Amino acid sequence: MLKTIVPRSPTLRQYIEAFYVFDADLPEHLSYLAFPHTNTGLSFFKSVSIERDNFKVTIREKQPSDNSVCIEILGKYTQPVFVNYEGAVEEISIVFRPLGINRFLEEDLLNIAPDYSQPFFNQRWLSAAEQLFNSQNRIEYLEAFLLSVFKEKEEYKTIEQSLAMFENSLEDYSVAAVAEQLGLNMKTFQRNFTKIMACAPSDYKRIARFRNSINSKFQSKEIKSLTSLTYESNYTDQSYFIREFRKLTSQNPKNFFKEVSLVDGDKIVWEIL
């Protein structure tokens, strides 16, 4: 259904987890639920229309004669997003690691992706999208383009430190504790974090803890109980763990782990409908 390609460039591998290319085997009708993630996805499309409504995204094939391109970028969300494909769709996606996409943008992420999903109208990127779909070696072209817009940004050092603390499965850092360790007052930290990450630090912490529990479940060779997942992922108790799962997935953990599918090995966790 899709092919995962790891960037060849060592620089890009620091900030991009993978490129996803939807191949010819993609069903003409595909629907799935995507769940909250610390990564950020950006997708290039050719000859499609995209509709968004109440955490639902419909990607619909246009007429073959329509060669227009568009770019969709995901924001941070704390509930499932229903994604529906209608017709044959050409799509190439970039899955950026946390804070990775920021190195390739001129503006703060909050200005570009404040919602769960939205179009990206940057003209330089749209011109690159046209070239991308006309290239014989699309991934090679895409890597070259990304390196041309890449900029390292020193101001992200404190945010990187905060992400590492929120993602630490061995310690349960509060937002206030993270701000204090970084030497920032609470309001300054929350404002800067939200501007750069397009979500509040408290929401990022919730998503990171949720993703830690998924990784712990699927990457372990042992069968793990909900109790062990609860404490491994820094939930205070099992009741809280279940409540959080219901908020983030609309299901309890038992049903969630039963219904989801692992796509391309264990790299993608979707509930295919």
Buried (B, 14 or more C-beta within 10 A) or exposed (E): BBBBBEBEBEBBEEBBBBBBBBEEEBEEEBBBBBBBBBBBBBBBBBBBBBEBEEBBBBBBBBEEEEEEBBBBBBBBBBEBBBBBBBEBBBBBBBBBBBBBBBBBBEEBBBEBBEEBBBEBEBEEBBEBBBBBBEBEEBBEBBBBBBEEBEEEEEEBEBBEEBBEBBBBBEEBBEBEEBBBEBEBEEEEBBEBBBBBBBBBBEBBBBBBBBBBBBBBBBEEEEEBEBEBBBEBBBBEEBEEBBEBBBEBBBBBBEBBBEBBEEBEEEEBBBBEE
